[in-house]
């Protein structure tokens, strides 16, 4: 485009630049805005990242079993539900953001109270499983979550283009034994893999993994395009992990550009990856109980039902969209005016 300003001048107070264009249209630009968003040359390249991290307040904390046992993220239900202050909900959201999960203690053992709790963050995301769930192991849905069998570490919704951001569980009743839950931090696992075997890390960040949900007669869901196990933002930070062996589709010619070398490397990489996440140092075991909710970041934290169980086991819970959750975290813990300056 061959367009040049007709005139450029500084304002009298020296805080802005005034531009007159060839058609006499006038624009005024704040100097602080120009400095923060300059790209040739970049004058303040860290500006946006600093604002969105709250100068470190929103930095995520990778964890293993040892560090978690020393600092288990948890909050009180009454504090989160206190509508006279947003301190409780801000603390809850911040702990979920930093650690990828949080327990909510002394929750009434009641589906309605649990539903009200999760809606303190955002509206519930409906899927083909419904909105708010209240279920037992009756196989009412063709999914192993509705059974009594063990389920390995996984991320939900890998068959969606946009997987749910948060998932909440509340064990309402269990009169038998077993059903132990485990958690694992994908950020910590990814750091280990990258340090110990960069080649494996690269291939798990590159090879697209097809996924599907087709257990019900009226459901056939696939993402708009296959994505790799480890996904990054524009700065190279791990932003999302997709790992669910129960939802993975056939790996075919669309997945591999050079199958002769990539196929054996890929399977060696996922073997190493699985060894890391199921390591006793990284897999956190916990027995859920009535009155204590578990909420976790479904883009980050793996969860499992490590053991099968006996007896009646009633669970309730729901999903929340990732974008709505991130919006809530930032607006509760950062200053809106500062965030608007990055737009």
Secondary structure by P-SEA (a helix, b strand, c coil): ccccccbbbbcccccbbbbbccccbbbbbcaaaaaacccccccccaaaaaaaacccccbbbbbcaaaaaabbbbbbcccccccccaaaaaaaaaaaaacccbbbccccccaaaaaaaaaccccccccccccccccccccccccccccccccccccccccccccccbbbbbbcccccccbbbbbbbaaaaaaaaaaacaaaaaaaacbbbbccccccccbbbbcccccccbbbcccccccbbbbbcccccccccccccccccaaaaaaaaaaaaaaaaaccccbbbbbbbccbbbbbccccbbbcccbbbccbbbbbcbbbbaaaaaaaaaaacccaaaaaaac
